[in-house]
Amino acid sequence: MKRTTLSQVAAQAGVSKGTVSKVLNGRPDVGEDTRERVRAAVADLGYTGSAARRPRTAIVLVFDTLESNYSLQVMAGAVDACGRAEADLMLSTLPSLEQGDVPPFSEDWFARCGRTGETAVIAVTTPLTAEQVAAAAHAQVPLVAIDPVNSLPSTVPSIGSTNWAGGHEATTHLLGLGHRRIGHLSGAGGSVPARERLAGYRSALEDAGVPHDPGLVTGGGFSYEAGFAGAQELLELEDPPTALFAASDEAALGAFEAARQAGLRVPEDLSVVGFDDTLLARWASPKLTTVRQPLHAMGEMAVERAITLLAGGSRRVHPLQLQTSLVERSSTAAPRGAADGVVTPG
Protein backbone atom coordinates (compact mmCIF):
# COMPACT_ATOMS: atom_id res chain seq x y z
CA MET A 1 0.00 0.00 0.00
CA LYS A 2 1.19 3.51 -0.80
CA ARG A 3 1.77 5.79 2.16
CA THR A 4 -0.36 8.88 2.43
CA THR A 5 1.59 12.01 1.52
CA LEU A 6 1.62 15.47 3.03
CA SER A 7 0.14 16.80 -0.23
CA GLN A 8 -2.87 14.47 0.10
CA VAL A 9 -3.51 15.64 3.65
CA ALA A 10 -3.28 19.27 2.51
CA ALA A 11 -5.67 18.65 -0.39
CA GLN A 12 -8.29 16.98 1.80
CA ALA A 13 -8.06 19.70 4.46
CA GLY A 14 -8.12 22.46 1.82
CA VAL A 15 -4.90 24.08 3.06
CA SER A 16 -1.28 24.37 1.97
CA LYS A 17 1.39 21.80 2.80
CA GLY A 18 3.04 24.47 4.94
CA THR A 19 -0.08 24.78 7.08
CA VAL A 20 -0.22 20.99 7.53
CA SER A 21 3.41 21.07 8.65
CA LYS A 22 2.62 23.84 11.12
CA VAL A 23 -0.18 21.79 12.70
CA LEU A 24 1.91 18.62 12.90
CA ASN A 25 4.74 20.50 14.55
CA GLY A 26 2.54 22.26 17.09
CA ARG A 27 3.00 25.76 15.67
CA PRO A 28 0.82 28.31 17.48
CA ASP A 29 0.00 30.49 14.46
CA VAL A 30 -2.80 28.35 12.99
CA GLY A 31 -6.48 29.01 13.61
CA GLU A 32 -8.46 26.40 15.56
CA ASP A 33 -10.84 25.62 12.67
CA THR A 34 -7.91 25.05 10.32
CA ARG A 35 -6.14 22.95 12.94
CA GLU A 36 -9.19 20.71 13.36
CA ARG A 37 -9.56 20.22 9.58
CA VAL A 38 -5.93 19.14 9.32
CA ARG A 39 -6.23 16.77 12.27
CA ALA A 40 -9.38 15.25 10.76
CA ALA A 41 -7.64 14.75 7.40
CA VAL A 42 -4.66 13.14 9.12
CA ALA A 43 -6.97 10.73 10.94
CA ASP A 44 -9.14 9.95 7.89
CA LEU A 45 -6.14 9.26 5.64
CA GLY A 46 -4.07 7.50 8.29
CA TYR A 47 -1.14 9.81 7.70
CA THR A 48 1.98 8.65 9.59
CA GLY A 49 4.68 10.59 7.80
CA SER A 50 5.57 12.58 10.89
CA ALA A 51 6.02 10.65 14.09
CA ALA A 52 3.96 12.06 16.90
CA ARG A 53 6.47 13.57 19.26
CA ARG A 54 6.74 16.64 21.37
CA PRO A 55 10.04 18.47 21.39
CA ARG A 56 11.73 18.76 24.72
CA THR A 57 12.18 22.44 24.02
CA ALA A 58 10.80 24.62 21.23
CA ILE A 59 12.11 28.07 20.33
CA VAL A 60 9.89 30.27 18.16
CA LEU A 61 11.96 32.91 16.34
CA VAL A 62 9.81 35.77 15.00
CA PHE A 63 11.32 38.22 12.48
CA ASP A 64 9.95 41.38 10.96
CA THR A 65 11.39 40.08 7.67
CA LEU A 66 13.63 37.29 6.41
CA GLU A 67 14.61 39.27 3.31
CA SER A 68 17.90 40.50 4.73
CA ASN A 69 21.35 39.13 5.41
CA TYR A 70 20.97 40.44 8.97
CA SER A 71 18.10 38.01 9.59
CA LEU A 72 19.94 35.08 8.03
CA GLN A 73 23.03 35.56 10.20
CA VAL A 74 20.98 35.88 13.40
CA MET A 75 19.07 32.76 12.34
CA ALA A 76 22.33 30.85 11.78
CA GLY A 77 23.37 31.55 15.37
CA ALA A 78 19.97 30.43 16.66
CA VAL A 79 20.18 27.21 14.62
CA ASP A 80 23.59 26.38 16.09
CA ALA A 81 22.43 27.04 19.66
CA CYS A 82 19.26 24.97 19.19
CA GLY A 83 21.33 22.14 17.76
CA ARG A 84 23.57 22.07 20.82
CA ALA A 85 20.55 22.16 23.14
CA GLU A 86 18.60 19.58 21.10
CA ALA A 87 15.77 22.10 20.85
CA ASP A 88 13.40 22.57 17.92
CA LEU A 89 13.53 25.92 16.12
CA MET A 90 10.39 27.37 14.51
CA LEU A 91 10.47 30.47 12.29
CA SER A 92 7.75 33.07 11.77
CA THR A 93 7.56 36.49 10.15
CA LEU A 94 4.97 39.13 10.89
CA PRO A 95 3.62 39.71 7.35
CA SER A 96 3.53 36.08 6.15
CA LEU A 97 0.14 34.97 7.43
CA GLU A 98 -2.21 32.68 5.56
CA GLN A 99 -5.97 32.94 5.90
CA GLY A 100 -6.99 31.57 9.27
CA ASP A 101 -3.55 31.97 10.84
CA VAL A 102 -3.23 33.48 14.30
CA PRO A 103 -1.03 36.61 14.32
CA PRO A 104 2.23 36.24 16.25
CA PHE A 105 2.28 37.97 19.65
CA SER A 106 -1.52 37.95 19.96
CA GLU A 107 -3.08 36.74 23.21
CA ASP A 108 -4.36 33.56 21.56
CA TRP A 109 -0.97 32.92 19.93
CA PHE A 110 0.89 33.15 23.25
CA ALA A 111 -1.76 30.96 24.91
CA ARG A 112 -1.09 28.24 22.36
CA CYS A 113 2.66 28.59 22.85
CA GLY A 114 2.17 28.10 26.57
CA ARG A 115 0.13 24.90 26.39
CA THR A 116 3.16 22.62 26.54
CA GLY A 117 5.20 24.69 28.97
CA GLU A 118 8.24 24.01 26.81
CA THR A 119 8.11 26.89 24.33
CA ALA A 120 9.96 30.21 24.41
CA VAL A 121 9.64 33.11 21.95
CA ILE A 122 12.40 35.33 20.56
CA ALA A 123 11.33 38.57 18.85
CA VAL A 124 13.90 39.85 16.35
CA THR A 125 13.77 43.59 15.52
CA THR A 126 10.00 43.55 16.01
CA PRO A 127 8.06 46.02 18.18
CA LEU A 128 6.37 44.63 21.28
CA THR A 129 3.50 46.41 22.99
CA ALA A 130 2.81 46.34 26.72
CA GLU A 131 -0.28 44.23 25.99
CA GLN A 132 1.80 41.65 24.08
CA VAL A 133 4.37 41.46 26.86
CA ALA A 134 1.53 40.96 29.35
CA ALA A 135 0.01 38.22 27.16
CA ALA A 136 3.33 36.34 27.16
CA ALA A 137 3.60 36.63 30.93
CA HIS A 138 -0.01 35.48 31.41
CA ALA A 139 0.66 32.40 29.24
CA GLN A 140 3.93 31.82 31.11
CA VAL A 141 5.88 31.91 27.85
CA PRO A 142 9.45 33.20 28.19
CA LEU A 143 10.00 36.16 25.86
CA VAL A 144 13.41 37.39 24.66
CA ALA A 145 14.14 40.26 22.26
CA ILE A 146 17.00 40.72 19.80
CA ASP A 147 17.70 44.35 18.81
CA PRO A 148 14.37 45.55 20.24
CA VAL A 149 13.06 48.56 18.35
CA ASN A 150 11.25 49.97 21.38
CA SER A 151 11.92 50.15 25.11
CA LEU A 152 10.90 47.02 27.00
CA PRO A 153 10.32 46.26 30.68
CA SER A 154 13.07 44.58 32.68
CA THR A 155 11.13 41.30 32.57
CA VAL A 156 11.97 40.93 28.86
CA PRO A 157 15.67 40.11 28.44
CA SER A 158 17.18 41.68 25.34
CA ILE A 159 20.29 40.98 23.28
CA GLY A 160 21.76 43.80 21.23
CA SER A 161 25.03 45.50 20.46
CA THR A 162 26.84 48.72 21.36
CA ASN A 163 25.02 50.81 18.77
CA TRP A 164 26.12 54.18 20.16
CA ALA A 165 29.77 53.12 20.23
CA GLY A 166 29.47 51.73 16.71
CA GLY A 167 28.02 54.97 15.36
CA HIS A 168 30.72 56.95 17.14
CA GLU A 169 33.51 54.75 15.78
CA ALA A 170 32.19 54.86 12.20
CA THR A 171 31.99 58.65 12.24
CA THR A 172 35.36 59.05 13.95
CA HIS A 173 36.91 56.91 11.20
CA LEU A 174 35.56 59.28 8.54
CA LEU A 175 36.68 62.32 10.51
CA GLY A 176 40.15 60.82 10.80
CA LEU A 177 40.34 60.57 7.02
CA GLY A 178 39.66 64.31 6.79
CA HIS A 179 35.94 64.40 6.07
CA ARG A 180 33.92 67.25 7.56
CA ARG A 181 30.70 67.03 5.51
CA ILE A 182 29.50 63.65 6.76
CA GLY A 183 25.93 62.60 6.08
CA HIS A 184 23.97 60.00 8.02
CA LEU A 185 21.43 57.62 6.49
CA SER A 186 19.35 56.87 9.57
CA GLY A 187 17.38 53.73 10.39
CA ALA A 188 13.66 53.31 10.89
CA GLY A 189 11.91 56.05 12.81
CA GLY A 190 11.26 55.06 16.40
CA SER A 191 13.89 52.32 16.37
CA VAL A 192 16.05 52.34 19.50
CA PRO A 193 19.16 51.00 17.69
CA ALA A 194 18.69 53.65 14.98
CA ARG A 195 18.50 56.43 17.58
CA GLU A 196 21.60 55.10 19.34
CA ARG A 197 23.61 55.01 16.10
CA LEU A 198 22.51 58.56 15.30
CA ALA A 199 23.53 59.68 18.79
CA GLY A 200 26.96 58.11 18.33
CA TYR A 201 27.35 59.93 15.01
CA ARG A 202 26.44 63.28 16.56
CA SER A 203 28.70 62.72 19.55
CA ALA A 204 31.69 61.98 17.30
CA LEU A 205 31.10 65.21 15.39
CA GLU A 206 30.90 67.14 18.66
CA ASP A 207 34.11 65.51 19.95
CA ALA A 208 35.90 66.63 16.76
CA GLY A 209 34.55 70.17 16.97
CA VAL A 210 32.49 69.73 13.79
CA PRO A 211 29.07 71.44 13.95
CA HIS A 212 26.13 69.08 13.52
CA ASP A 213 24.11 69.91 10.40
CA PRO A 214 20.57 68.45 10.65
CA GLY A 215 20.32 68.78 6.88
CA LEU A 216 22.88 66.01 6.52
CA VAL A 217 20.69 63.47 8.33
CA THR A 218 18.01 61.72 6.32
CA GLY A 219 16.57 58.31 5.62
CA GLY A 220 13.82 56.30 7.18
CA GLY A 221 14.79 52.66 7.24
CA PHE A 222 17.48 50.03 7.12
CA SER A 223 16.64 48.84 3.59
CA TYR A 224 18.49 49.22 0.31
CA GLU A 225 15.65 51.37 -1.01
CA ALA A 226 15.75 53.71 2.00
CA GLY A 227 19.53 54.08 1.66
CA PHE A 228 19.26 54.79 -2.06
CA ALA A 229 16.57 57.47 -1.59
CA GLY A 230 18.37 59.09 1.33
CA ALA A 231 21.71 59.20 -0.45
CA GLN A 232 20.10 60.67 -3.56
CA GLU A 233 18.62 63.43 -1.41
CA LEU A 234 21.95 64.29 0.21
CA LEU A 235 23.98 64.12 -3.00
CA GLU A 236 21.62 66.62 -4.63
CA LEU A 237 22.40 69.25 -1.98
CA GLU A 238 24.19 72.41 -3.09
CA ASP A 239 27.03 71.43 -0.75
CA PRO A 240 26.79 67.62 -0.69
CA PRO A 241 28.59 65.42 1.83
CA THR A 242 31.92 63.83 1.00
CA ALA A 243 31.12 60.81 3.18
CA LEU A 244 28.08 58.87 4.38
CA PHE A 245 27.54 56.75 7.47
CA ALA A 246 24.62 54.40 6.86
CA ALA A 247 22.70 52.68 9.66
CA SER A 248 22.90 49.31 7.88
CA ASP A 249 24.90 47.54 5.19
CA GLU A 250 21.85 47.36 2.93
CA ALA A 251 21.34 51.12 3.18
CA ALA A 252 25.05 51.60 2.44
CA LEU A 253 24.69 49.57 -0.78
CA GLY A 254 21.74 51.76 -1.72
CA ALA A 255 24.10 54.71 -1.30
CA PHE A 256 26.56 52.98 -3.65
CA GLU A 257 23.92 52.94 -6.37
CA ALA A 258 22.89 56.55 -5.74
CA ALA A 259 26.54 57.58 -6.09
CA ARG A 260 26.89 55.61 -9.31
CA GLN A 261 23.82 57.26 -10.81
CA ALA A 262 25.21 60.67 -9.80
CA GLY A 263 28.45 59.94 -11.63
CA LEU A 264 30.46 59.58 -8.41
CA ARG A 265 32.96 56.88 -7.54
CA VAL A 266 33.29 55.16 -4.17
CA PRO A 267 35.59 55.92 -2.38
CA GLU A 268 37.33 58.46 -4.69
CA ASP A 269 34.40 60.90 -4.67
CA LEU A 270 32.32 59.58 -1.78
CA SER A 271 33.27 57.48 1.23
CA VAL A 272 30.61 55.12 2.65
CA VAL A 273 30.47 53.24 5.96
CA GLY A 274 27.77 50.69 6.81
CA PHE A 275 26.61 48.91 9.95
CA ASP A 276 26.18 45.14 10.61
CA ASP A 277 29.01 43.47 8.63
CA THR A 278 26.73 41.07 6.81
CA LEU A 279 27.95 38.99 3.89
CA LEU A 280 26.89 41.87 1.62
CA ALA A 281 29.73 43.99 3.01
CA ARG A 282 32.28 41.46 1.82
CA TRP A 283 30.59 40.91 -1.53
CA ALA A 284 30.19 44.60 -2.38
CA SER A 285 32.38 46.35 -4.94
CA PRO A 286 34.30 48.07 -3.48
CA LYS A 287 34.21 46.01 -0.30
CA LEU A 288 32.31 47.90 2.37
CA THR A 289 33.89 49.45 5.45
CA THR A 290 31.35 48.75 8.17
CA VAL A 291 30.66 48.36 11.87
CA ARG A 292 30.54 44.69 12.79
CA GLN A 293 27.68 43.46 14.94
CA PRO A 294 28.18 39.93 16.30
CA LEU A 295 24.94 38.79 14.67
CA HIS A 296 25.66 35.06 14.93
CA ALA A 297 26.47 35.41 18.62
CA MET A 298 23.29 37.46 19.17
CA GLY A 299 21.20 34.59 17.79
CA GLU A 300 23.09 32.05 19.90
CA MET A 301 22.84 34.02 23.13
CA ALA A 302 19.15 34.75 22.69
CA VAL A 303 18.41 31.02 22.39
CA GLU A 304 20.63 30.24 25.37
CA ARG A 305 18.81 32.88 27.43
CA ALA A 306 15.42 31.55 26.35
CA ILE A 307 16.36 28.01 27.38
CA THR A 308 17.59 29.32 30.74
CA LEU A 309 14.22 30.99 31.28
CA LEU A 310 12.39 27.76 30.43
CA ALA A 311 14.49 26.07 33.10
CA GLY A 312 13.31 28.62 35.68
CA GLY A 313 16.01 31.28 35.41
CA SER A 314 15.31 34.87 36.46
CA ARG A 315 13.60 37.09 33.91
CA ARG A 316 14.84 40.30 35.48
CA VAL A 317 18.22 40.82 33.88
CA HIS A 318 19.95 43.83 32.40
CA PRO A 319 19.91 44.20 28.60
CA LEU A 320 22.98 42.54 27.12
CA GLN A 321 24.99 44.60 24.64
CA LEU A 322 27.67 42.82 22.64
CA GLN A 323 30.73 44.74 21.49
CA THR A 324 30.82 46.25 17.99
CA SER A 325 34.01 46.92 16.02
CA LEU A 326 34.91 48.79 12.86
CA VAL A 327 36.04 46.69 9.89
CA GLU A 328 38.01 48.81 7.42
CA ARG A 329 37.76 47.76 3.80
CA SER A 330 37.82 49.65 0.50
CA SER A 331 34.82 51.99 0.56
CA THR A 332 36.45 54.83 2.52
CA ALA A 333 39.33 57.17 1.67
CA ALA A 334 40.47 60.73 2.29
CA PRO A 335 38.35 63.39 0.58
CA ARG A 336 39.70 64.97 -2.55
CA GLY A 337 42.13 67.79 -1.68
CA ALA A 338 42.84 66.65 1.88
CA ALA A 339 46.41 67.53 2.76
CA ASP A 340 48.63 64.45 2.88
CA GLY A 341 45.55 62.25 2.61
CA VAL A 342 44.74 62.18 6.36
CA VAL A 343 43.54 64.87 8.73
CA THR A 344 43.36 64.38 12.48
CA PRO A 345 39.93 65.20 13.97
CA GLY A 346 39.68 68.34 16.04
Disulfide bonds with the S-S distance in Angstrom:
none
